[in-house]
Amino acid sequence: MIISVEISMYALKDDYKAPIQAFIESLGKHPQLKLTFSAMSTSIVGDFMDIMPILNQEIHTSLRTLPESVFIIKLSGGCH
């Protein structure tokens, strides 16, 4: 099933740009994801079974590195 995910990361520290950029770059290393960027979020389109394990891994890594982070995630199914 093809899904669309909109994700925003908020790094709760003074130097917030570096952790956000690192997260986006990590997502970009997965060629099965189609990424679109905006000022407030990143959109991901792909197969549910591809996206969810990648998000699990990348969010876990980010939270281990910077626990003072907030992720806002919207997921929509049935996308073409």
Residue pairs with C-beta under 8 A, 6 or more apart in sequence:
1 47
1 48
1 77
1 78
2 45
2 46
2 47
2 48
2 78
2 79
2 80
3 45
3 46
3 47
3 48
3 51
3 75
3 76
3 77
3 78
3 79
4 43
4 44
4 45
4 75
4 76
4 79
5 43
5 44
5 45
5 51
5 55
5 73
5 74
5 75
5 76
6 41
6 42
6 43
6 44
6 73
6 74
7 41
7 42
7 43
7 44
7 55
7 71
7 72
7 73
7 74
8 40
8 41
8 42
8 71
8 72
8 73
9 19
9 20
9 23
9 62
9 69
9 70
9 71
10 16
10 69
10 70
10 71
10 72
11 17
11 18
11 19
11 20
11 66
11 68
11 69
12 68
12 69
12 70
13 19
13 66
13 68
19 62
19 65
19 66
19 69
22 62
22 65
23 58
23 62
24 35
24 37
24 42
26 58
26 61
26 62
27 33
27 35
27 42
27 44
27 54
27 58
28 35
30 50
30 54
32 46
32 47
32 50
32 54
33 44
33 45
33 46
33 50
33 51
33 54
34 44
34 45
34 46
35 42
35 43
35 44
36 42
36 43
36 45
37 43
41 72
44 51
44 55
45 79
48 77
55 73
59 71
62 69
62 71
63 69
